[in-house]
Amino acid sequence: MKAFKGFVIKEFYHIFRDYRTMLILFGIPIAQVILFGYIITTEINEAGVAVLDNSKDAVTREIQNQMLASGFFKITAQLSSETEIESIFRKGIAKEVIVFGANFEENLRKGEGSDLQIVADASDANVANLLVSYTTAIVQNYNRQQMADMQIPMQIEPRVRMYYNPELKGVYFFVPGIMSVILMLISAMMTSVSIAREKEMGNMEILLVSPLRPIQIIIGKLMPYFLLSFVNAVSVISLGWLVFDVPVNGSIVLLLAESMLFITLALSLGLLISSVAASQQVAMFISMLGLMLPTILLSGFIYPTENMPLWLELISYAMPPKYYIIIAKDIMLKGVGLRYLWPETLVLLGMTLFFLIVASKKFKIRLS
């Protein structure tokens, strides 16, 4: 029994001395609880809303003040005509527009009815539903206040209009997100594991004595994954269109070009991971924690990043899939071109160049 006790104590010592085991046992569960606790929420915080106020009276100002006081909304733009609504949505300045008709307060007091319209960007159906529900609740609360004071006998009944996705199909938003996950997994994770396997088995040393240059070895290893990822991107777009009726309202050439840029970025990340990973297991571990989970949780694929705490929202800006999802969604659903997407494209291009340069240098050092 004493020998068994000593053996158990020895195992504890082995575990406590290995920081990687301690990280898996305690660090990952704590991190997951914190992340999921903050990310998985149905609340809306300071969502961007534009206002088209054709009346500018006391009632319209009071409704806007109540929206701001709720903490759920922030007014990001004041519009002058309905022709600006689609442009606001395409630029991503606001996700909802509140339209007050002319003579709003006067018509309300006369009992002639109010003209209040809620226009939402339904490219993300879940967020659009939440925004409309929150706005309607605030308007209904204002109704109850006025009815209690007997100031305005007529209730305000908002009319709802959904842009880009009138039927609120969730698949319209999930297809661009699934594309980002697939391209990241195929391009980055599989690349890092494949190259790590070659180094682990000693095949890289065989390649070094061949007539091929290091850059040729790198390109040769990455090229199959680039082509396979591109085929996957085309397959997802085609399936979304043929099976789920997801439209491609913008340029298909631009969408494929942006996909190739994102694939190149993911390949450079996979190359960087393989340069620091000593084995396939380490490469898989880094890829799972560093690529797969952030792609799903912090890219806006499932949960809006605007609802997250500030520190998580700042981290999300470093996630390449966040920008690709915006690009794919806007091209497919909103039909926008490079005129509206150049900021996200420049971010992806800058990240691609940075990771490609760093990864290539580190990989060449490991080869030499």
PATISE-322768 format. One record per residue (C-alpha): z, y, x. Coordinates in steps of 0.02 Angstrom, whole numbers, padded with zeros to 5 digits, always signed. Example, Ala and Ser with C-alpha at 12.3 -4.5 7.8 and 13.67 -1.06 7.14 Angstrom:
BEGIN
+00390-00225+00615
+00357-00053+00684
This chain:
BEGIN
+00000+00000+00000
+00040+00117+00144
-00131+00083+00220
-00215+00120+00054
-00119+00284+00038
-00173+00334+00213
-00354+00292+00170
-00349+00402+00014
-00273+00547+00113
-00409+00526+00244
-00543+00540+00109
-00463+00700+00046
-00469+00770+00223
-00653+00725+00238
-00692+00815+00075
-00592+00971+00118
-00674+00984+00291
-00850+00980+00218
-00884+01154+00147
-01044+01095+00061
-00947+00964-00037
-00817+01093-00084
-00955+01210-00141
-01028+01076-00254
-00859+01025-00324
-00786+01196-00359
-00911+01335-00323
-01053+01278-00435
-00947+01244-00591
-00862+01414-00575
-01028+01502-00548
-01107+01413-00697
-00963+01457-00814
-00973+01640-00763
-01162+01648-00775
-01176+01557-00941
-01030+01655-01012
-01117+01819-00977
-01298+01766-01007
-01288+01660-01165
-01257+01792-01297
-01338+01850-01458
-01274+02026-01439
-01382+02179-01406
-01324+02312-01284
-01410+02480-01265
-01581+02420-01321
-01718+02549-01298
-01769+02632-01462
-01895+02771-01494
-01882+02888-01643
-02018+02971-01744
-01924+03099-01849
-02042+03190-01967
-01897+03271-02060
-01767+03322-01928
-01632+03352-02057
-01446+03314-02064
-01467+03138-02133
-01592+03080-02001
-01484+03153-01863
-01329+03067-01933
-01416+02897-01938
-01474+02920-01758
-01297+02969-01706
-01226+02814-01788
-01352+02706-01697
-01302+02783-01531
-01116+02771-01571
-01133+02585-01605
-01172+02551-01422
-01313+02435-01470
-01452+02562-01448
-01507+02702-01335
-01644+02823-01384
-01775+02820-01246
-01911+02927-01325
-01943+03052-01464
-02119+03030-01536
-02228+03157-01620
-02350+03043-01712
-02374+02862-01762
-02520+02845-01641
-02394+02842-01498
-02303+02686-01560
-02418+02556-01484
-02424+02650-01319
-02234+02653-01313
-02229+02465-01339
-02363+02431-01209
-02272+02535-01078
-02109+02444-01118
-02016+02607-01149
-01943+02546-01313
-01930+02384-01411
-01908+02467-01579
-01967+02626-01663
-01876+02710-01808
-01993+02814-01917
-01916+02943-02036
-02033+03013-02168
-02053+03198-02205
-01922+03284-02315
-01809+03133-02293
-01645+03210-02351
-01726+03312-02490
-01815+03161-02564
-01657+03059-02550
-01552+03185-02647
-01686+03202-02781
-01683+03015-02808
-01864+02998-02759
-01828+02867-02627
-01826+02875-02438
-01964+02836-02316
-01882+02742-02171
-01984+02618-02071
-01923+02501-01934
-02062+02451-01815
-02016+02316-01688
-02103+02241-01537
-02106+02059-01591
-02180+01989-01431
-02002+01925-01410
-01964+01864-01585
-01778+01835-01558
-01746+02009-01489
-01852+02088-01628
-01750+01997-01760
-01587+02054-01682
-01643+02235-01668
-01701+02241-01848
-01540+02159-01909
-01431+02280-01811
-01529+02431-01869
-01527+02375-02050
-01339+02347-02041
-01312+02524-01976
-01420+02597-02116
-01327+02495-02247
-01162+02554-02177
-01223+02733-02194
-01274+02693-02373
-01099+02632-02414
-01020+02788-02339
-01130+02902-02442
-01107+02802-02602
-00919+02810-02578
-00924+02999-02560
-01050+03012-02704
-01155+03128-02598
-01318+03031-02607
-01342+02919-02760
-01502+02838-02694
-01492+02700-02564
-01601+02695-02410
-01708+02538-02402
-01794+02517-02234
-01968+02442-02223
-01994+02324-02076
-02153+02304-01977
-02178+02185-01831
-02304+02219-01693
-02400+02083-01596
-02313+01938-01683
-02298+01970-01870
-02249+01790-01907
-02112+01794-01774
-02171+01634-01689
-02055+01591-01546
-02192+01497-01454
-02280+01663-01422
-02141+01708-01302
-02102+01535-01234
-02278+01499-01169
-02273+01638-01036
-02097+01584-00990
-02145+01401-00974
-02291+01453-00863
-02172+01540-00743
-02056+01389-00736
-02198+01265-00707
-02282+01371-00573
-02117+01400-00484
-02070+01216-00488
-02240+01150-00432
-02275+01285-00304
-02105+01316-00226
-01994+01164-00257
-02125+01031-00226
-02193+01122-00074
-02022+01141+00007
-01978+00958-00024
-02147+00897+00037
-02141+00992+00200
-01958+00947+00227
-02006+00763+00204
-02142+00778+00337
-02017+00852+00461
-01884+00724+00416
-02005+00579+00446
-02068+00653+00609
-02247+00681+00549
-02245+00864+00599
-02232+00816+00783
-02389+00710+00761
-02480+00857+00683
-02428+00971+00827
-02523+00867+00955
-02679+00873+00846
-02817+01004+00873
-02754+01099+00720
-02668+01267+00744
-02498+01298+00661
-02576+01417+00534
-02704+01285+00489
-02564+01158+00464
-02473+01279+00350
-02627+01320+00246
-02677+01137+00238
-02505+01089+00171
-02502+01229+00043
-02681+01222-00021
-02662+01065-00131
-02509+01140-00218
-02602+01304-00245
-02746+01215-00330
-02633+01100-00432
-02527+01248-00488
-02682+01344-00539
-02742+01194-00641
-02570+01189-00723
-02581+01373-00767
-02752+01348-00848
-02686+01195-00940
-02535+01288-01012
-02643+01434-01068
-02769+01316-01148
-02636+01213-01236
-02549+01369-01299
-02713+01433-01370
-02781+01270-01441
-02621+01189-01504
-02501+01331-01542
-02627+01471-01578
-02553+01583-01443
-02684+01720-01419
-02750+01792-01257
-02789+01967-01317
-02813+02037-01142
-02924+01993-00996
-02917+01807-00954
-02982+01850-00780
-02835+01968-00752
-02713+01837-00817
-02781+01705-00698
-02781+01828-00552
-02599+01873-00586
-02559+01687-00597
-02638+01657-00426
-02534+01799-00355
-02376+01723-00426
-02425+01550-00360
-02448+01623-00186
-02277+01704-00197
-02197+01540-00251
-02284+01447-00109
-02215+01571+00017
-02040+01542-00054
-02064+01354-00038
-02121+01377+00142
-01967+01484+00178
-01851+01353+00103
-01934+01214+00203
-01910+01312+00364
-01720+01316+00342
-01698+01145+00260
-01663+01000+00375
-01695+00866+00244
-01772+00836+00073
-01600+00836-00009
-01558+01007+00063
-01728+01075+00011
-01704+01009-00166
-01527+01080-00175
-01583+01253-00118
-01732+01249-00236
-01629+01198-00386
-01497+01332-00360
-01607+01468-00288
-01764+01449-00393
-01749+01340-00548
-01587+01407-00624
-01626+01592-00590
-01801+01567-00660
-01729+01502-00823
-01573+01611-00837
-01607+01777-00749
-01792+01808-00779
-01782+01855-00963
-01867+01691-01009
-01734+01642-01136
-01605+01781-01137
-01647+01968-01122
-01588+02040-00957
-01541+02202-01044
-01396+02111-01129
-01321+02055-00963
-01186+02147-00865
-01251+02275-00743
-01223+02167-00589
-01323+02023-00664
-01458+02141-00725
-01477+02209-00548
-01492+02032-00481
-01627+01995-00610
-01736+02130-00532
-01748+02020-00377
-01816+01873-00478
-02007+01860-00462
-02026+01763-00626
-01958+01914-00720
-02112+02015-00674
-02234+01873-00703
-02166+01841-00877
-02188+02025-00920
-02366+02022-00854
-02416+01860-00942
-02335+01910-01107
-02413+02084-01107
-02588+02019-01066
-02581+01877-01192
-02496+01964-01338
-02520+02151-01313
-02692+02144-01233
-02647+02269-01098
-02738+02289-00934
-02692+02334-00755
-02665+02514-00810
-02500+02462-00889
-02458+02317-00774
-02481+02394-00602
-02293+02419-00569
-02254+02235-00597
-02409+02184-00500
-02359+02291-00351
-02185+02214-00352
-02258+02038-00350
-02381+02086-00214
-02243+02163-00107
-02132+02011-00129
-02277+01895-00087
-02318+01986+00076
-02135+01994+00127
-02096+01811+00094
-02261+01752+00167
-02235+01847+00330
-02053+01794+00350
-02088+01614+00300
-02238+01598+00416
-02142+01666+00565
-01993+01553+00535
-02104+01403+00507
-02202+01434+00666
-02038+01447+00763
-01982+01279+00693
-02150+01202+00737
-02151+01269+00915
